Amino acid sequence: MGLFSKLFGRKETLLPAVDLGVLGTDVHSHFIPGIDDGAQTLEQSIALLTAMRELGYRKVITTPHSMADGFRNTPEIIRGGLEKLRAEVARVGLDIQVDAAAEYYLDHELEKKVSERTVLTFGDNLLLFELPFISEPAVLHSVIFQMQTMGYRPVLAHPERYGFWYQHFNRYEELKERGVLFQLNTVALGGAYGPQAKQIAERLVDAGFYELLGSDCHHMGHIEAIRNALTRPHLHKLLASGKLLNAQL
């Protein structure tokens, strides 16, 4: 932990707030009301979308959780919720486009969903998935291979949050070699998940490993955390890298 101790002690020089409008699209959020641990009412959804528009976003691809044990959101449930949310966005006259995919938990049902093509994707067959926070699943590489065999492009949500890799940076390198895209949670650069996650996020930025930036926004607390991250040097570096795909979505 000596390296982490040295890194945590460094003083960060903040920069002027970046304009997230250059991204155009946010790719990870929980805005469809009442179907996961994000917004619970249409009023909350509209408040969050209004805040996202004020941050500069013109489009969001919201991604409700989909898992075997917990939020069992099917494509039908998600599309139904999206329709209601779009209708409310139009009713209040909010100038933001809303699309939807899902954030798939790598559990015992994900392989079946992929093989049956009952997954929601965004962009060019991008499939967002997350891992358990306790340990790396034994089937991780086989599921990634299955996704790719079925024509999907796997996108790993918030790799900076998986503490079991913090002392094994080579695991990130192996995933990149396998063609996995990485999605950063903006708030990680502001320290929202603690100093270790922040330092790993910065290291991944330095390595050029991120292709997508997402809010993972669930509530107004996350909006404040995003604002707190706007002055962080590594967010400036990532936006200037030319590697992000958000603007193409």
PyMOL commands that set and color helices and strands:
alter all, ss='L'
color gray80, all
select helices_A, chain A and resi 2-8+20-22+42-54+75-92+110-115+140-149+159-161+163-165+169-177+186-190+195-207+220-229+233-240+246-248
alter helices_A, ss='H'
color red, helices_A
select strands_A, chain A and resi 25-26+59-62+65-66+97-100+103-105+126-130+153-157+181-185+210-214
alter strands_A, ss='S'
color yellow, strands_A
deselect
rebuild
show_as cartoon
